[in-house]
Structures are given as structure tokens and as C-alpha cells.
Amino acid sequence: MLSDRLSLQLYTVRGELERDFDAALARIAEIGYRQVEPFGLVEFESKLADGLAKHGLTAPTTHAGLLGRELEPAFAAAKRLGIGTVIDPFTDPARWQSAEEVKQIAVQLNQVAHQAERHGITIGYHNHHFELASMLDGRHALEVFVEHLAPEVVLEIDTYWAAVGGADVPALLERLGERVVALHIKDGDGTLNNKAQVAVGSGTIPVKDFLAAAPGRLAVVELDDFEGEIFDAVSGSYAFLEADFRGEGQQA
């Protein structure tokens, strides 16, 4: 089902959530999204519990810092909200400059995954540009990282930031294979300027090529920032991806 393929990272509409959390979720559902990816899980748990049910939304994934944190509150909140996958969204860029540090990040995440398993929760990692821009022995640091991950740890590849980091994104996705369970889909001018990001399908990023390289994965729309009315971009992104997925189904 199309509704199972699309999600929205709620950080995209953080300003709207701050102004009126319930109204923001209502607008997301009105656009057509049936899934979202929360942030601030413990902080917003109560509002999410009420709002997701009220507006027919679910959250298969969430972002939460996992390294060097007290994890039980986040795991408990995820469990109560029916979230199956908790994804670490950021680590210190300086740690991605040496193979030993990259290995240690993987080891730490593996330990978190072991703890999460007791809650029936899967652990994942989400990249930015620096994990790809850093090259270790001729390979992207992210791929060195993956070599040290336990099999149960998954990836959410931010396709935009991977491209900005210099990766051939379709080739990267092919190499990473089934480890990738979700994609962050965003568009813009392919630079580090967050404010240059635009609705999916409106920028210079070959989004369709990225989607085709990892068929069937959850596509999570995200804008880190935006100059205009954010719900225009959220709606435009949904329309573009919905049309692409429907065309994909017709071709099949």
C-alpha cells in the first residue's frame, strides 16, 4: 500500500508543532500521510500518544540519540507508542576521521542494540554528509562502520546528505543492500545550505534514481530547513512521491 511507503520526519514541521501540536498532526494527515517519524520522543510522548491515534497516524520509526544516554525512557516511550525502530540521528563528525573511532561507534551501537532487543526494538543509524565525505582506505567511512555493525542494526540512509558527501547514492544503496530499511528523501541544490532545500521533486537531486535503487524501502520526507511556508513543501513532496509510487505500480 502507498500509505506504508511514505512517512514524514516531524522535525520538518517543528515550528508548527511548537505553535499547535495537534493542528500540525491534523494537517499532516489531511495532506495524506499516514506515517510519521518523531523526534524528541520522551518529551513529546503524551502529545504523540493522543495525536497519532486521533489523526490516524502511526510511527514505525523514530529518531533518538542513543550513545552516552539513559536509554530506558526512550525505549519505554517507543514501546508504548508502537514504534519498532529507534534510529540514532547524529554522532560527532570528528569521530568519523579514523577507522578505530568508526569501529568504536559501531561497537557502542551494537551494545545499544543488545539492550533494545529486550524491549523488542530494533536499532538503526542515520547518516549526514560527513560519514560519506570521510574516506578511509579508499572507502566511505559509513561503509567501514557497517562492517563492524551487528547484523540486527539497520540503516536509514539520508540520500540527500549521502549525495552531498560525495557518494554515488544508487551504487551505495546497492552495496548496503537489505541493511537499509528506510531512506530520508529530500531535495535542494545539493549543498550544505539547509535553507536551499525544497519540496521533493523541485530541486536538482535525482530522487527517482535513489528510490529505484532501493525499492520497497520506507521513504521518509524531511526538510532540515525551508525559506517558504513549510506545509507547501510537505504537501508538494507528498504529491511528487505519491505520483512516482503510483507510476511504479502501474509499470509493474
KAPE-V283886 format. One record per run of one state. SS is the DSSP state (alpha for helix, beta for strand, coil for the rest). FROM is the first residue (numbers start at 0). TO is the last residue. If there is no record, write none. Layout:
BEGIN
ss;from;to
SS;FROM;TO
SS;FROM;TO
END
This chain:
BEGIN
ss;from;to
coil;0;0
alpha;1;3
coil;4;4
beta;5;8
alpha;9;18
coil;19;19
alpha;20;30
coil;31;33
beta;34;37
coil;38;43
alpha;44;53
coil;54;56
beta;57;62
coil;63;70
alpha;71;80
coil;81;83
beta;84;87
coil;88;91
alpha;92;96
coil;97;97
alpha;98;116
coil;117;120
beta;121;125
coil;126;128
alpha;129;132
coil;133;133
beta;134;135
coil;136;137
beta;138;139
alpha;140;146
coil;147;152
beta;153;157
alpha;158;163
coil;164;167
alpha;168;178
beta;179;184
coil;185;185
beta;186;186
coil;187;192
alpha;193;195
coil;196;196
beta;197;197
coil;198;205
alpha;206;212
coil;213;216
beta;217;220
coil;221;228
alpha;229;250
coil;251;251
END
